[in-house]
Every structure is written in structure tokens, then in C-alpha cells.
Amino acid sequence: MFLSKNLGVNEDGHLTIGGVDCVKLAKEYATPVYVMDEALIRENCRNFKSSIEKFYDKNGLVCYASKAFCCKEICRIMKEEDMGLDVVSGGELFTALSVGFPAAKICFHGNNKTDDEITLALSHGVGRIVVDNFSELERLENLSSKLRKKANIMLRVKPGIDAHTHDFIKTGQIDSKFGLALETGEAFEAVKYAISLENVILKGLHCHIGSQIFDIEPFELAAKVMLEFMAKISNELSYSISELNLGGGFGIKYLSEHDPAPYEAYMERVSKVIKQSCKELDIPQPFVMIEPGRSIVGAAGITLYTVGAVKEIPGVRTYVSVDGGMCDNPRYALYRSQYEAVLANKASDPKDTVVTIAGKCCESGDLIGENIPLQKAEPGDIIAVLATGAYNYSMSSNYNRIAKPPVVMVSKGNSKVIVKRETLDDLIRNDL
Ligand SMILES: *Cc1c(COP(=O)(O)O)cnc(C)c1O
């Protein structure tokens, strides 16, 4: 009935997440509130990890892409689950380090890292810096030398596989701000340059072909292209690249009709391609990293709002306004991302209306979604927007000086705040 197996309806007809009544959660913590389910997050981590154990002889590491949802508690959970971690800014790195996340298991990404960020990463011994471009290589060499540290790096490569659309295509990826192009020889030149540097140690290659990808084929293709490049480096430069990071991007179910491939199948098929290609190309099997973000936390989260005004425009549409909006979930405004919703207090009623869910910001485009099937909404109802665990809290803003909602974690039938609600004082904290 629901998108995710951790959602249900109890005897009061209320929506539950991880067995906890969402109407009660809304009462206890007020709305809007993000709710995350710890059990599902941990289960997702374990599934990815066990797929590497099962299909790739444990020779790999699953790094959670923390940009999907980053706070201290999620970093603690990732540490406990023995995961690696991806960060893309000094802020994400600082958050991870603040709870003692092992620096050696952190990959530091970004197409324009500042000197301060690189210095922070080097001085804490971050495991891998994923270098995006030539000028970063040069700056990294200089900063490493100054700090008397060695920088273990991967190079971000554009493999020329664009999986951002359903019809993934094999070319046309040169136009991306991320990484070094294979087709033009840019990536090969960067490898040569990296090898020549004294304080930079080239360990691996990295690619990330897109997000919310349902098919496995583009990942197989990317792995093959990357391994061919590793063989070229081995043959022409006599340099052995020992690590291959295949990025994240595994799709999740936002709508009932979405049908992402099971994550285990991904590792099963990609492992086969890697083993086969390595044999054919006569190179050793690399240590493999993957970087799931959305697929770890997306389905584990929902957002609860209270319905305010319901505005029916006859023959046009019905606006159901909620006490949040693009400030806590900008994804519809940004890229027309679709969501399903449920009235948490009427969860067993039929969805016999179709509505536009609007936020409270001063923008016509401030919508959570359009044409959303919903139970008949009245002011005071609690609306749950589903699968908001990824890229919602992490993309939230204080637009209109709206305070950010808290994040509540449910676990074993209980709930606790893991990120506090912002107060009005928080909003003016840095004003002078
Ligand atoms: C965004 C990103 C990820 C995670 O993507 P998901 O779609 O959330 O799995 C992983 N690696 C890199 C480099 C990214 O930019």
C-alpha cells in the first residue's frame, strides 16, 4: 500500500513510521517536522555492505554520501555501521570529525575545494581526496608540501556516460562542471601530472554518472570504461591504479510506479563486469568503492506538516497549504521532483481528491507538488510527504526567515530529536 515497508496504518487509522504513530509525533514535536527511521537506514547500509561481501569478495567499501542528509547523529550511525563517508565541504567534514568519524574512511569531493578545506582535510588525515581538476592538483601539491603531508587521491573522471535521463546515452558528458574528460585526453594528462607530483599519491579513479538511476546497465558500462582506462594507464605509463570508485546514484521509489533495481543486483552484475574486464585487460581487480546517498536515507524519511488553508479554485485546482514548503523541501521548485503524500490522521480513508500542496513562502513556485492524490484535506489535518529523507533537510534554507524544522529519529518504537528546531533567536544569531 505504501511506498516503503516501514510505513503502515494503525488501529486508529493513523499513519505509522517504524511502528510509531505520526499523529502523535506531530503533537509531541509540533510541525513541520522531519522524521527518520533508524532501522531502515541501518538496514540499507547493511544491504549495500553485504552485497560487496557476497559478490566482490569483501574487496570494497561503501561510503555514505553525506550530502543527502548530514548531521552528527547520522555520522555516528555510519561510524557504528562501519561505513565510509563522502563529504563535499569543510562543513560536512567538520560534522563527521566532530563525532570522531575515522578520517581514513572519508572521501573528500568537490569541484572547487578551497585552500582552507584542503588544509582541514590534510591535517586530519582524510583517507582520499577526490581531485576534480588540474589547478586543484597543483594547489594540493603545494599545500601538502607546506604541511609536510602526503595526499592520497583519486581523480574524478567523466566516463562519457550520461545516466541523468532514462535513456542514458554514451556521449555528451563533456559539458559538466565535474571532473576530467576521457574522450579529450584530459583525464590521461591529469593522471600523468598527478604521477609526477611528489606529495600527491594517485591511488584511484572515481566516476559518478548521475542520480536517481533505475537501470544497472549504465553502471556496468561505466565500470567497463573506467577499467579500460586503468589498463591504458598501466600499459602506457606502467602505473598501477589500485582503487576504483563508482560513485552513487541508485534510484529510490518516490512514486508507487517507480521500480528501482534491487541494490544487491547492482553489485552482483557490476562485480561480474569488473572481474571479467580485469581478466580480459590483464589488470588486477581493484578495491571498489560505491557512494550511495539517496538510497540509504531517502525512503527512511518523511515530513509531517499541518494543513492550513484549503483553497478550491473551481475548474482549476485545489491548493492545500502547509506550514512549511520550499524552505524545508526545495526539490519540486528546483527540479519538479515528485512526491506522494498521505493525511496521517486519515490514512485509511481513500485518496479521492487530487491537490496541489503549497508551502507558506512568498513565491508562487513554492510547491511540494502538483496533482497529488490525497484524502480529503481540512485545516488541522496532518499531512505526511513520503520519501523525504534525502536532499530535504540538507537542502533546506531560511528563506522568508522561516526557522528550520527539527529532525526526529524513530527507533524501536521510540522517538528522539536528533536536530533541534531552530528558534527565532537562531534566526538573528549572526545579525549585527
Ligand atoms: C551526489 C553524489 C553521490 C550520491 O548520490 P545519490 O544519488 O544520493 O546516491 C555520490 N557521489 C558523488 C560524487 C556525488 O556527487
PDBQT file of the ligand as one rigid body, heavy atoms in Angstrom, charges set to zero:
ROOT
HETATM    1  C1  LIG A 501      25.695  13.160  -5.042  1.00  0.00    +0.000 C 
HETATM    2  C2  LIG A 501      26.808  12.230  -5.117  1.00  0.00    +0.000 A 
HETATM    3  C3  LIG A 501      26.670  10.931  -4.611  1.00  0.00    +0.000 A 
HETATM    4  C4  LIG A 501      25.385  10.398  -4.051  1.00  0.00    +0.000 C 
HETATM    5  O1  LIG A 501      24.368  10.372  -4.986  1.00  0.00    +0.000 OA
HETATM    6  P1  LIG A 501      22.980   9.672  -4.638  1.00  0.00    +0.000 P 
HETATM    7  O2  LIG A 501      22.169   9.907  -5.854  1.00  0.00    +0.000 OA
HETATM    8  O3  LIG A 501      22.417  10.374  -3.444  1.00  0.00    +0.000 OA
HETATM    9  O4  LIG A 501      23.255   8.238  -4.361  1.00  0.00    +0.000 OA
HETATM   10  C5  LIG A 501      27.778  10.110  -4.626  1.00  0.00    +0.000 A 
HETATM   11  N1  LIG A 501      28.964  10.538  -5.117  1.00  0.00    +0.000 NA
HETATM   12  C6  LIG A 501      29.126  11.777  -5.612  1.00  0.00    +0.000 A 
HETATM   13  C7  LIG A 501      30.445  12.188  -6.105  1.00  0.00    +0.000 C 
HETATM   14  C8  LIG A 501      28.062  12.659  -5.636  1.00  0.00    +0.000 A 
HETATM   15  O5  LIG A 501      28.235  13.876  -6.142  1.00  0.00    +0.000 OA
ENDROOT
TORSDOF 0
